[in-house]
Amino acid sequence: MTPAEEPTGPKSLLAQRFRGFLPVVLDLESGGFNARTDALLEISAVILNMDEHGTLYPEETHSFHIEPFEGANIEQSALDFIGIDLESPERDAWPEEIALPEMFRKIRKAIKAHNCTRAIMVAHNAHFDLGFVNAAVDRCGIKRNPFHPFSCFDTATLAGLAYGQTVLAKACQTAGIEFDNSSAHAADYDAEKTAELFCGIVNKWRELGGWPLIAEADSETPS
């Protein structure tokens, strides 16, 4: 973020809660496990918000099907697992160099709205997703990546602590979040369920006294 883009107004409760970072929940589907060589095929981001009581909730989802980059490796076993048909006329895939800047534009808009400094990725096994995003950013020569380059919130770790479950489906079920296994492994569905899980954990922690009272947070906001 350039000096001209540094936040100058009062921070929202969301910005106060996460030290000036905007948590954005992300999920992607790929043609394998190697972020540098394997295709990015789907990506979805859920932008979060916080109400006046300090309750975190999913606000909007942005999803894109992605065209494999030139020379990308795609494992058939990966396609079989996630159920993607690359030849489907309904896929409506975008090139990486168009889809990622469009998604980043929406994220930067939310960063500005909350007077945050940048976004921080929330994902299930987050370093996998962060690695693919960083590799695509490098490939496309994108200069303004809104995400922190290495820090993230991993809901696999958080759910292991909160619920004793690290698999997304089992963690959601334990948390009382409906999860349809037949809809899993689509980036939009998994991102939205990850967002519900993350919000649930953060909100429960607040209820247990793990974040300063809203009255204390409000006192830090300039009038």
Buried (B, 14 or more C-beta within 10 A) or exposed (E): EEEEEEBEEEBBBBBBBBEBBBBBBBBBBBBBEEBEEBBBBBBBBBBBBBEEEBBBBBEEBBBBBBBBBEEBBBBEEBBEEBEBEBEEEEBEBBBBBEBBBEBBEBBBEBBEBBBBBBBBBBBBEBBBBBBBBBBBBEBBEBEEBBBBEEEBBBBBEBBBEBBEBBEBBBBBBBBEBEBEEEEBBBBBBBBBBBBBBBBBBBBEEBEEEEBBEBEEBBEEEEE
